[in-house]
């Protein structure tokens, strides 16, 4: 018996590769080969382009203890099918996915394979190849991402129902009791960066909102942002734009506990979705900003509607409107008179407050003629009150004199 290393040294020259291969095959047949010998033999098969012998050897020695990773790497250079088969047989998931994606470009098969892995293995491969798979097989990948985040336990909601309607129904579409301690699921936010299509991302987030017990504010912020993206590029007017606007209003108005107000406010301002910004202003009682916006856009009818709706509970909004109107240019006198009429009728502000609000008059702003009728009305009412007080006083005076005479 001769130590194999002595023989191998004799045949390391490339000219003797044929003899080295024959010798390595012999010691394998006698079960005297080590893992290093197996690795060397695989490289010899590859160098000599003896692919059929390589396949036969791997088929017979699949359960050997040689370095699987090295074997797969060797096979990837000359025999991809055999490398893939070897990786699958030995549950080398990373190698399998790499071969399917990088070598064979079988993206559908790669997603199918990842779908059957454990959560840890699947998530690891998705984080590695998610961007590439999103460009090649987006729909199939999105289905997998949904599975990773929900584990398919989530109760299905009506897919034809809009996200807003599902949210409005409360958490009926969520799992009963949420996740248990044994549930495995990915963090939805980790996959957001894979998406470069707003419609696909909206579909992904809407599914999660319907099927998870809770969702982070980040998801809601992202949902609103991509609604705004689609709303901004949609034709105006169009059915699509109107539908997106309705969804945005519904989310911002009725589900404000789910998103970050300051973040969404900045988004609305950036995308010039002023209807949403007005809703957040009103929620935060920033009436002065609402008034300022309506005045800057000369939307006096909306300003009047706002003052009429909220002014009875918070009279300061009338003061904000007056302060804004006095600095605005070309304000319709009829509009100013309507506001002053409401203030006078409801007695929301004293004449002095109104006067102070209109003291610094813009050159093109309201003038005395615009507010003359208001002050005449106030003075007339004051005169009536004074006259009534005088009549009451004279009455009491006469009655007291009569009582003295009696």
C-alpha positions as CSV (number, residue, x, y, z in Angstrom):
1,X,0.0,0.0,0.0
2,X,1.3,3.4,-1.0
3,X,0.0,6.7,0.5
4,X,-2.1,8.4,-2.3
5,X,-0.3,11.7,-1.8
6,X,2.9,10.3,-3.2
7,X,1.2,9.1,-6.3
8,X,-0.7,12.4,-6.8
9,X,2.5,14.4,-6.6
10,X,3.9,12.5,-9.5
11,X,0.9,13.4,-11.7
12,X,0.3,17.0,-10.8
13,X,1.8,18.2,-14.1
14,X,-1.1,19.1,-16.6
15,X,0.3,16.6,-19.1
16,X,-0.5,13.8,-16.7
17,X,-4.0,14.8,-15.8
18,X,-5.4,11.7,-17.6
19,X,-3.4,9.4,-15.3
20,X,-4.2,11.4,-12.2
21,X,-7.9,11.1,-13.0
22,X,-7.7,7.3,-13.5
23,X,-5.8,6.9,-10.2
24,X,-8.3,9.1,-8.3
25,X,-11.2,7.0,-9.7
26,X,-9.5,3.8,-8.5
27,X,-9.0,5.0,-4.9
28,X,-12.7,6.1,-4.9
29,X,-13.7,2.6,-6.0
30,X,-11.7,1.1,-3.1
31,X,-13.3,3.6,-0.6
32,X,-9.9,5.1,0.3
33,X,-10.5,8.6,-1.0
34,X,-10.7,11.7,1.2
35,X,-12.8,14.8,0.6
36,X,-9.7,16.5,-0.9
37,X,-9.3,13.6,-3.3
38,X,-12.9,13.9,-4.4
39,X,-12.6,17.6,-5.0
40,X,-9.4,17.1,-7.1
41,X,-11.1,14.4,-9.1
42,X,-14.1,16.7,-9.9
43,X,-11.6,19.3,-11.1
44,X,-9.9,16.7,-13.3
45,X,-13.2,15.7,-14.9
46,X,-13.9,19.3,-15.7
47,X,-10.4,20.0,-17.1
48,X,-10.6,17.0,-19.4
49,X,-14.2,17.8,-20.3
50,X,-15.3,14.3,-19.3
51,X,-18.8,15.5,-18.5
52,X,-20.5,12.2,-18.7
53,X,-18.1,10.6,-16.3
54,X,-18.6,13.6,-14.0
55,X,-22.3,13.1,-14.0
56,X,-22.0,9.4,-13.3
57,X,-19.5,9.9,-10.5
58,X,-21.8,12.5,-8.8
59,X,-24.8,10.2,-9.2
60,X,-22.9,7.4,-7.4
61,X,-21.4,9.5,-4.8
62,X,-24.2,12.0,-3.9
63,X,-24.1,10.9,-0.3
64,X,-20.3,11.0,0.1
65,X,-18.8,13.4,2.6
66,X,-16.9,15.5,0.1
67,X,-17.2,19.3,0.1
68,X,-20.6,19.9,-1.5
69,X,-19.9,23.6,-2.0
70,X,-16.7,22.9,-3.9
71,X,-18.4,20.2,-6.0
72,X,-21.2,22.5,-6.9
73,X,-18.8,25.3,-7.8
74,X,-16.8,22.9,-10.1
75,X,-20.0,21.7,-11.8
76,X,-21.2,25.2,-12.4
77,X,-18.3,25.7,-14.7
78,X,-19.2,22.9,-17.1
79,X,-22.3,21.1,-16.1
80,X,-25.1,23.4,-14.7
81,X,-27.8,20.7,-14.7
82,X,-25.6,18.4,-12.6
83,X,-24.7,21.3,-10.3
84,X,-28.4,22.2,-9.8
85,X,-29.3,18.5,-9.2
86,X,-26.5,18.2,-6.7
87,X,-27.5,21.4,-4.8
88,X,-31.1,20.3,-4.6
89,X,-30.3,16.8,-3.4
90,X,-28.0,18.1,-0.7
91,X,-30.5,20.9,0.3
92,X,-27.9,23.6,-0.6
93,X,-30.6,26.2,-0.9
94,X,-28.3,29.2,-1.5
95,X,-26.5,27.4,-4.3
96,X,-29.7,26.2,-5.8
97,X,-31.2,29.7,-5.9
98,X,-28.0,31.2,-7.2
99,X,-27.8,28.6,-10.1
100,X,-31.4,29.2,-11.0
101,X,-31.1,32.9,-11.1
102,X,-27.5,33.7,-12.1
103,X,-26.7,30.8,-14.3
104,X,-29.9,29.5,-15.8
105,X,-32.0,32.7,-15.6
106,X,-35.0,30.6,-14.6
107,X,-36.6,33.3,-12.5
108,X,-40.0,31.6,-12.2
109,X,-38.5,28.4,-11.0
110,X,-36.4,30.3,-8.5
111,X,-39.4,32.0,-7.0
112,X,-41.2,28.6,-6.8
113,X,-38.2,27.1,-5.1
114,X,-37.9,29.9,-2.6
115,X,-41.6,29.7,-1.8
116,X,-41.1,26.2,-0.4
117,X,-38.2,27.1,1.9
118,X,-38.4,27.9,5.5
119,X,-39.0,31.5,6.4
120,X,-35.4,32.2,7.3
121,X,-34.0,30.7,4.2
122,X,-36.7,32.3,2.0
123,X,-36.2,35.7,3.5
124,X,-32.5,35.5,3.1
125,X,-32.7,34.7,-0.6
126,X,-35.4,37.3,-1.2
127,X,-33.2,40.0,0.4
128,X,-30.4,38.9,-1.9
129,X,-32.3,38.7,-5.2
130,X,-35.5,40.7,-4.6
131,X,-34.5,43.6,-6.8
132,X,-33.6,41.4,-9.7
133,X,-36.7,39.2,-9.3
134,X,-38.9,42.3,-9.1
135,X,-37.7,43.4,-12.6
136,X,-38.1,39.9,-14.1
137,X,-41.2,38.3,-12.4
138,X,-42.9,41.0,-10.4
139,X,-46.3,39.5,-10.0
140,X,-45.0,36.1,-8.9
141,X,-42.6,37.8,-6.4
142,X,-45.3,40.0,-4.9
143,X,-47.4,36.9,-4.2
144,X,-44.3,35.4,-2.4
145,X,-43.8,38.6,-0.4
146,X,-47.4,38.6,0.7
147,X,-47.0,35.0,1.8
148,X,-43.8,35.8,3.8
149,X,-45.6,38.6,5.6
150,X,-48.8,36.9,6.4
151,X,-48.1,33.1,6.3
152,X,-51.3,32.5,4.5
153,X,-53.2,32.3,7.8
154,X,-54.9,35.7,7.3
155,X,-58.6,35.6,6.7
156,X,-59.3,36.6,3.1
157,X,-61.2,39.8,2.4
158,X,-63.2,40.5,-0.6
159,X,-60.7,41.4,-3.3
160,X,-63.2,43.5,-5.1
161,X,-63.7,45.7,-2.1
162,X,-61.5,48.8,-1.9
163,X,-58.9,49.2,0.8
164,X,-60.9,52.1,2.2
165,X,-64.0,50.0,2.6
166,X,-62.1,47.2,4.2
167,X,-60.5,49.5,6.7
168,X,-63.9,51.1,7.4
169,X,-65.2,47.6,8.4
170,X,-62.7,47.6,11.2
171,X,-60.3,44.7,11.7
172,X,-62.8,42.0,10.5
173,X,-60.3,41.1,7.7
174,X,-57.4,40.5,10.1
175,X,-56.4,37.3,11.8
176,X,-58.3,36.4,14.9
177,X,-56.2,37.5,17.8
178,X,-53.2,38.5,15.6
179,X,-50.0,36.5,15.4
180,X,-49.3,33.8,17.9
181,X,-45.9,33.2,19.5
182,X,-45.2,30.4,17.0
183,X,-46.0,32.4,13.9
184,X,-43.2,33.2,11.5
185,X,-43.5,36.2,9.3
186,X,-41.4,38.8,7.6
187,X,-41.4,42.5,8.4
188,X,-43.4,44.1,5.5
189,X,-41.3,47.3,5.6
190,X,-38.1,45.3,4.6
191,X,-39.5,44.7,1.1
192,X,-40.7,48.2,0.3
193,X,-37.5,49.1,-1.5
194,X,-38.0,46.4,-4.1
195,X,-40.9,48.3,-5.6
196,X,-40.5,50.9,-8.3
197,X,-44.1,50.7,-9.5
198,X,-46.7,52.6,-7.4
199,X,-49.6,50.4,-8.4
200,X,-47.8,47.2,-7.5
201,X,-46.8,48.7,-4.1
202,X,-50.3,49.9,-3.4
203,X,-51.6,46.4,-4.1
204,X,-49.0,44.9,-1.8
205,X,-49.7,47.3,1.1
206,X,-53.5,47.0,0.7
207,X,-53.2,43.3,1.0
208,X,-51.2,43.6,4.2
209,X,-53.7,46.0,5.7
210,X,-56.5,43.6,5.0
211,X,-54.6,40.5,6.3
212,X,-52.4,41.6,9.2
213,X,-53.6,42.3,12.7
214,X,-51.7,45.6,12.8
215,X,-49.7,47.7,10.3
216,X,-47.1,50.3,11.0
217,X,-47.5,54.0,10.3
218,X,-44.7,53.6,7.8
219,X,-46.9,51.4,5.6
220,X,-49.8,53.8,5.8
221,X,-47.4,56.7,5.0
222,X,-46.1,54.8,2.0
223,X,-49.6,53.9,0.8
224,X,-50.7,57.5,0.9
225,X,-47.5,58.7,-0.8
226,X,-48.0,56.3,-3.7
227,X,-51.7,57.2,-4.0
228,X,-50.5,60.8,-4.3
229,X,-47.9,59.8,-6.9
230,X,-50.6,58.2,-9.1
231,X,-53.0,61.1,-8.4
232,X,-50.4,63.7,-9.5
233,X,-49.7,62.0,-12.8
234,X,-53.3,61.1,-13.6
235,X,-55.2,63.2,-16.2
236,X,-57.3,66.0,-14.8
237,X,-60.2,65.5,-14.9
238,X,-60.4,61.8,-15.2
239,X,-62.2,58.9,-13.5
240,X,-58.9,57.5,-12.2
241,X,-57.9,60.8,-10.6
242,X,-61.3,61.3,-9.0
243,X,-61.2,57.7,-7.6
244,X,-57.7,58.2,-6.2
245,X,-58.8,61.5,-4.7
246,X,-61.7,59.8,-3.0
247,X,-59.5,57.1,-1.5
248,X,-57.0,59.7,-0.2
249,X,-59.7,61.8,1.4
250,X,-61.2,58.6,3.0
251,X,-57.8,57.5,4.4
252,X,-56.8,61.0,5.6
253,X,-60.1,61.9,7.1
254,X,-61.4,58.7,8.7
255,X,-58.2,56.8,9.6
256,X,-55.9,59.4,11.0
257,X,-54.8,57.2,13.9
258,X,-52.9,55.0,11.4
259,X,-50.5,57.4,9.8
260,X,-48.0,60.1,10.8
261,X,-49.8,63.5,10.5
262,X,-46.7,65.6,10.0
263,X,-45.3,63.3,7.4
264,X,-48.5,63.1,5.4
265,X,-49.0,66.8,5.7
266,X,-45.6,67.4,4.1
267,X,-46.5,64.8,1.4
268,X,-49.8,66.6,0.6
269,X,-48.0,70.0,0.4
270,X,-45.3,68.5,-1.8
271,X,-47.8,67.0,-4.2
272,X,-50.1,70.0,-3.9
273,X,-53.0,67.8,-2.7
274,X,-54.6,70.7,-0.8
275,X,-57.8,68.9,0.0
276,X,-55.8,66.4,2.1
277,X,-53.7,69.2,3.7
278,X,-57.0,71.0,4.6
279,X,-58.2,67.9,6.4
280,X,-55.0,67.7,8.5
281,X,-55.1,71.4,9.2
282,X,-58.6,71.1,10.5
283,X,-57.8,68.0,12.6
284,X,-55.0,70.0,14.2
285,X,-57.2,73.1,14.5
286,X,-54.7,75.1,12.3
287,X,-57.6,77.3,11.0
288,X,-55.3,80.2,10.2
289,X,-53.4,78.0,7.7
290,X,-56.7,77.0,6.1
291,X,-57.8,80.6,5.8
292,X,-54.5,81.6,4.4
293,X,-54.7,78.9,1.7
294,X,-58.3,79.8,0.6
295,X,-57.4,83.4,0.4
296,X,-54.2,82.7,-1.6
297,X,-56.2,80.7,-4.1
298,X,-59.1,83.2,-3.9
299,X,-61.5,80.4,-3.1
300,X,-63.9,82.6,-1.1
301,X,-66.8,80.2,-1.3
302,X,-64.9,77.4,0.4
303,X,-63.7,79.9,3.0
304,X,-67.2,81.1,3.7
305,X,-68.4,77.4,4.0
306,X,-65.6,76.7,6.4
307,X,-66.4,79.7,8.6
308,X,-70.1,78.9,8.6
309,X,-69.4,75.3,9.6
310,X,-66.8,75.8,12.3
311,X,-67.4,79.4,13.3
312,X,-70.2,78.7,15.7
313,X,-68.0,76.5,17.9
314,X,-64.8,78.5,17.5
315,X,-65.3,82.2,16.8
316,X,-61.6,82.7,16.3
317,X,-61.9,81.4,12.7
318,X,-63.9,84.5,11.9
319,X,-61.2,86.6,13.3
320,X,-58.6,84.7,11.2
321,X,-60.8,85.3,8.1
322,X,-61.0,89.0,8.8
323,X,-57.3,89.3,9.4
324,X,-56.7,87.6,6.1
325,X,-59.3,89.6,4.2
326,X,-57.9,92.9,5.3
327,X,-54.6,92.1,3.6
328,X,-56.1,90.4,0.6
329,X,-56.5,92.2,-2.7
330,X,-59.6,92.5,-4.7
331,X,-61.9,90.8,-2.2
332,X,-65.5,90.8,-3.3
333,X,-67.4,93.3,-1.1
334,X,-70.4,91.0,-1.1
335,X,-68.2,88.2,0.5
336,X,-66.9,90.5,3.2
337,X,-70.4,91.7,3.9
338,X,-71.7,88.1,4.2
339,X,-69.0,87.4,6.8
340,X,-69.7,90.5,8.8
341,X,-73.5,89.8,8.6
342,X,-72.9,86.4,10.2
343,X,-70.6,87.9,12.9
344,X,-73.3,90.5,13.7
345,X,-76.2,88.0,13.7
346,X,-74.4,85.4,15.8
347,X,-72.7,88.1,18.0
348,X,-69.4,86.2,17.5
349,X,-67.1,89.2,17.7
350,X,-67.5,92.6,19.3
351,X,-67.5,95.7,16.9
352,X,-64.2,96.7,18.4
353,X,-62.6,93.3,17.5
354,X,-63.9,93.7,13.9
355,X,-62.6,97.3,13.8
356,X,-59.1,96.2,15.0
357,X,-59.1,93.4,12.5
358,X,-59.7,95.9,9.6
359,X,-57.4,98.7,10.8
360,X,-54.4,97.9,8.6
361,X,-56.1,98.1,5.3
362,X,-54.3,96.9,2.2
363,X,-54.3,99.4,-0.7
364,X,-56.5,97.1,-2.8
365,X,-58.2,95.5,0.2
366,X,-61.6,96.3,1.8
367,X,-62.4,99.9,2.4
368,X,-64.9,101.8,4.6
369,X,-67.6,101.4,2.0
370,X,-67.4,97.6,2.3
371,X,-67.9,97.6,6.0
372,X,-70.2,100.6,6.3
373,X,-73.4,98.6,6.3
374,X,-72.0,96.4,9.1
375,X,-71.3,99.3,11.4
376,X,-74.6,101.0,10.5
377,X,-76.4,97.8,11.5
378,X,-74.5,97.6,14.7
379,X,-75.0,101.3,15.6
380,X,-78.7,100.9,14.8
381,X,-79.0,97.9,17.1
382,X,-77.1,99.8,19.8
383,X,-79.5,102.8,19.3
384,X,-82.4,100.4,19.7
385,X,-81.0,98.9,22.8
386,X,-80.3,102.4,24.3
387,X,-83.8,103.6,23.3
388,X,-85.3,100.5,24.9
389,X,-83.2,101.1,28.1
390,X,-84.4,104.7,28.2
391,X,-88.0,103.7,27.8
392,X,-87.5,101.1,30.6
393,X,-85.9,103.7,32.8
394,X,-88.7,106.2,32.2
395,X,-91.3,103.6,32.9
396,X,-89.7,102.7,36.2
397,X,-89.4,106.4,37.1
398,X,-93.1,107.0,36.5
399,X,-94.0,103.9,38.5
400,X,-91.9,105.0,41.4
401,X,-93.4,108.5,41.3
402,X,-96.9,107.0,41.3
403,X,-96.0,104.8,44.3
404,X,-94.8,107.9,46.2
405,X,-98.1,109.7,45.6
406,X,-100.1,106.8,46.7
